Amino acid sequence: RYLYVLRDTRDVIVSLLAHRVRLGGFTNFCSDDRMFGTQQARSAEVQKDWQFFERNRNELLSLESCIVTLADHWANRVRDDLKVLAKYREKYGADRVHIVQYEGI
């Protein structure tokens, strides 16, 4: 049996953005060093205060090009996964593949 847990793209993007900022910024990730002003300074601020984005939600999603990059990456990943699942269903039967929405667990 194959269980595929699918996560809402919006939640994935928010998680990835917050995670990358905590790790030190987006250099070579979204290819735009303007994100959050001085990345290292902003990342240091976030590392000291894990609730920063709860109070400043707009800053997390302030760079459209990065969000588009992340959404495209995630969409491609899900498409590839669904292709694999389709092949698995053909080979082993549809009843052997289960897709679960992460947010519904």
Secondary structure, DSSP 8 states (H G I E B T S, - for coil): -EEEEE--HHHHHHHHHHHHHHHT--TTTTS-TTTTSSHHHHHHHHHH-TTHHHH-HHHHT--HHHHHHHHHHHHHHHHHHHHHHHHHHHHH-GGGEEEEEGGG-
